[in-house]
Amino acid sequence: MPVEKQNSGPPPDPVNIYPSKAKLGVLIIPCLFGIGMTLQTDGAEGAGGFVLAELSWVNILAILICLFVAFLLLQMAFDRKPVIVFDGKGIYCQRPLLGTIPWSAVIGMGAANATLMRRVLMIAVDPGQLDEEARTYVRNSVGFLNLISPQLGKFQKQAEGYPSVHISISHLSRSARQIEGLAQEFVLYYVAEED
């Protein structure tokens, strides 16, 4: 994974990347369809039409789950804090809550498609350089996401035994390609090895 260091010029400007209201808003549509379909299945049984008091507990549970997911998506969409920050200190990540990964902890970086999260930024890290919060997250998540995508497993093998964290970048305010380009720019400046 070594890359020639390109930090002869000034450091890249800090970049804040926020959630995309539009992309997360689209994900609420299936929740609304789920609620509508659940209400129709119970209302079609009786000749008198839909009666809220006659909903079965399974249908009530299905509606509550759809409402909960929709609420979480809305909360994520209107969060004013950046999800990812690239700056001179490192990579700050709010989702998952990793805090700041210092550049000294970054071993390598890549991007891949993941089945459940669409596009992810993969970061191989040295756990000894992480703070306690990030180290705990890495320790608890190692091995799980590699089962979801062969590309994640391949990256893990290239990381030469270092654990990796995966940050979903598909539902952010910038395109996945822009985020990948920005990440590469920061890695080339702060992480890449000199020949």
Secondary structure, DSSP 8 states (H G I E B T S, - for coil): -------SS-----EEE-B-HHHHHHHHHHHHHHHHHHHHHHHTTSTT---GGG--HHHHHHHHHHHHHHHHHHHHHT--S-SEEESSSEEEETTTT-EEEEGGGEEEEEEEEETTTEEEEEEEE-GGGS-HHHHHHHHHHTTTGGGT-HHHHHHHHHTTT--EEEEE-TTBSS-HHHHHHHHHHHHHHHT----
